[in-house]
Amino acid sequence: MKSARVLIVDDEPPIIEVLLRALAAKGHVARTVDNAEDAAALLNEPFDLILLDHVLPGATGMQSLSRLRALTRAPVHLMSGDSEVRQDALLLGATGFLEKPFDIQQIFALIEALPERNS
């Protein structure tokens, strides 16, 4: 498996820390931002996967989905502790939904399922 570039959009330091450590341990590269506006600004960089929290300062992940989807072809998975937003997230363009708390193996499975990358 090649190294994946992952954008983590979350404002919870414990979640960010766990994701960064786990991804780095598997050889993946991650960038983090704590709001959707900053995430959109980074999408001129190539990412293989975007993990987007639902509850963020400013625009929510749900409110930002269509904009982010228009800026990237990378899969965008919405993360939330509220499983009731799953259906809406998928209807608004999320590739998938991760219910918090999630098992880090779920993230690794998403990376494994990515198409082969050129990098």
C-alpha positions as a Markdown table, in Angstrom:
| # | Residue | x | y | z |
|---|---|---|---|---|
| 1 | Met | 0.0 | 0.0 | 0.0 |
| 2 | Lys | 1.3 | 3.4 | -0.9 |
| 3 | Ser | 1.3 | 6.4 | 1.4 |
| 4 | Ala | -2.0 | 8.3 | 1.5 |
| 5 | Arg | -2.4 | 12.0 | 2.0 |
| 6 | Val | -5.2 | 12.7 | 4.4 |
| 7 | Leu | -6.8 | 16.0 | 5.3 |
| 8 | Ile | -8.3 | 16.0 | 8.8 |
| 9 | Val | -10.9 | 18.7 | 9.4 |
| 10 | Asp | -11.7 | 18.6 | 13.1 |
| 11 | Asp | -11.4 | 21.0 | 16.1 |
| 12 | Glu | -11.0 | 18.3 | 18.8 |
| 13 | Pro | -7.3 | 18.0 | 19.8 |
| 14 | Pro | -7.7 | 14.4 | 21.2 |
| 15 | Ile | -9.1 | 13.1 | 18.0 |
| 16 | Ile | -6.6 | 15.0 | 15.9 |
| 17 | Glu | -3.7 | 13.6 | 18.0 |
| 18 | Val | -4.9 | 10.0 | 17.7 |
| 19 | Leu | -5.4 | 10.3 | 13.9 |
| 20 | Leu | -2.1 | 11.9 | 13.4 |
| 21 | Arg | -0.2 | 9.3 | 15.4 |
| 22 | Ala | -2.0 | 6.4 | 13.9 |
| 23 | Leu | -1.6 | 7.6 | 10.3 |
| 24 | Ala | 2.1 | 8.5 | 10.7 |
| 25 | Ala | 2.7 | 5.0 | 12.2 |
| 26 | Lys | 1.4 | 3.5 | 9.0 |
| 27 | Gly | 3.4 | 5.9 | 6.8 |
| 28 | His | 0.6 | 8.2 | 5.8 |
| 29 | Val | 0.9 | 12.0 | 5.6 |
| 30 | Ala | -1.8 | 14.1 | 7.3 |
| 31 | Arg | -2.7 | 17.8 | 7.3 |
| 32 | Thr | -5.1 | 19.2 | 9.9 |
| 33 | Val | -7.3 | 22.2 | 10.0 |
| 34 | Asp | -10.0 | 23.1 | 12.5 |
| 35 | Asn | -12.6 | 24.6 | 10.2 |
| 36 | Ala | -14.1 | 24.1 | 6.8 |
| 37 | Glu | -13.0 | 27.4 | 5.4 |
| 38 | Asp | -9.3 | 26.5 | 5.9 |
| 39 | Ala | -10.0 | 23.1 | 4.5 |
| 40 | Ala | -11.3 | 24.6 | 1.3 |
| 41 | Ala | -8.2 | 26.8 | 1.0 |
| 42 | Leu | -6.0 | 23.7 | 1.2 |
| 43 | Leu | -7.8 | 21.8 | -1.6 |
| 44 | Asn | -5.4 | 23.1 | -4.2 |
| 45 | Glu | -3.1 | 20.4 | -2.7 |
| 46 | Pro | -3.8 | 16.8 | -3.7 |
| 47 | Phe | -5.4 | 14.7 | -1.0 |
| 48 | Asp | -6.4 | 11.0 | -1.2 |
| 49 | Leu | -9.0 | 11.2 | 1.7 |
| 50 | Ile | -10.8 | 13.9 | 3.6 |
| 51 | Leu | -12.1 | 13.3 | 7.1 |
| 52 | Leu | -14.6 | 16.1 | 7.9 |
| 53 | Asp | -16.1 | 16.6 | 11.3 |
| 54 | His | -19.7 | 17.7 | 11.4 |
| 55 | Val | -19.5 | 20.1 | 14.3 |
| 56 | Leu | -17.0 | 22.8 | 13.5 |
| 57 | Pro | -16.5 | 26.5 | 14.3 |
| 58 | Gly | -18.2 | 28.6 | 11.6 |
| 59 | Ala | -19.8 | 26.5 | 8.9 |
| 60 | Thr | -20.6 | 22.9 | 9.9 |
| 61 | Gly | -19.2 | 19.9 | 8.0 |
| 62 | Met | -22.7 | 19.3 | 6.6 |
| 63 | Gln | -23.0 | 22.9 | 5.4 |
| 64 | Ser | -19.5 | 22.7 | 3.8 |
| 65 | Leu | -19.9 | 19.3 | 2.0 |
| 66 | Ser | -21.1 | 20.6 | -1.4 |
| 67 | Arg | -18.4 | 23.3 | -1.5 |
| 68 | Leu | -15.6 | 20.8 | -0.6 |
| 69 | Arg | -17.0 | 18.2 | -3.1 |
| 70 | Ala | -16.8 | 20.9 | -5.8 |
| 71 | Leu | -13.1 | 21.5 | -5.0 |
| 72 | Thr | -11.8 | 18.0 | -4.9 |
| 73 | Arg | -12.3 | 14.5 | -6.3 |
| 74 | Ala | -11.0 | 13.0 | -3.0 |
| 75 | Pro | -13.5 | 11.0 | -1.0 |
| 76 | Val | -15.0 | 13.1 | 1.9 |
| 77 | His | -16.2 | 11.1 | 4.9 |
| 78 | Leu | -18.3 | 13.0 | 7.4 |
| 79 | Met | -17.6 | 12.2 | 11.1 |
| 80 | Ser | -20.1 | 12.8 | 13.8 |
| 81 | Gly | -21.3 | 11.5 | 17.2 |
| 82 | Asp | -24.8 | 12.0 | 15.9 |
| 83 | Ser | -25.7 | 9.0 | 13.8 |
| 84 | Glu | -29.0 | 10.7 | 12.8 |
| 85 | Val | -27.1 | 13.0 | 10.3 |
| 86 | Arg | -25.8 | 10.0 | 8.3 |
| 87 | Gln | -28.6 | 10.0 | 5.7 |
| 88 | Asp | -28.4 | 13.8 | 5.2 |
| 89 | Ala | -24.6 | 13.6 | 4.9 |
| 90 | Leu | -24.8 | 11.0 | 2.2 |
| 91 | Leu | -27.5 | 12.9 | 0.3 |
| 92 | Leu | -25.4 | 16.1 | 0.4 |
| 93 | Gly | -22.4 | 14.4 | -1.2 |
| 94 | Ala | -20.4 | 12.7 | 1.5 |
| 95 | Thr | -18.7 | 9.6 | 0.3 |
| 96 | Gly | -19.2 | 7.9 | 3.6 |
| 97 | Phe | -20.0 | 8.5 | 7.3 |
| 98 | Leu | -18.0 | 7.6 | 10.4 |
| 99 | Glu | -19.8 | 7.6 | 13.7 |
| 100 | Lys | -17.7 | 8.9 | 16.6 |
| 101 | Pro | -16.2 | 7.4 | 18.5 |
| 102 | Phe | -14.7 | 5.3 | 15.6 |
| 103 | Asp | -12.2 | 2.6 | 15.6 |
| 104 | Ile | -8.9 | 3.6 | 13.9 |
| 105 | Gln | -9.1 | 0.4 | 11.9 |
| 106 | Gln | -12.1 | 2.0 | 10.1 |
| 107 | Ile | -9.8 | 4.8 | 8.8 |
| 108 | Phe | -7.2 | 2.2 | 7.7 |
| 109 | Ala | -9.9 | 0.3 | 5.8 |
| 110 | Leu | -10.9 | 3.5 | 4.0 |
| 111 | Ile | -7.3 | 4.1 | 3.0 |
| 112 | Glu | -6.9 | 0.4 | 1.9 |
| 113 | Ala | -10.0 | 0.9 | -0.3 |
| 114 | Leu | -8.7 | 3.9 | -2.1 |
| 115 | Pro | -7.8 | 3.4 | -5.7 |
| 116 | Glu | -4.0 | 3.2 | -6.5 |
| 117 | Arg | -2.4 | 6.5 | -6.4 |
| 118 | Asn | 0.5 | 7.8 | -8.6 |
| 119 | Ser | 2.5 | 9.2 | -5.6 |
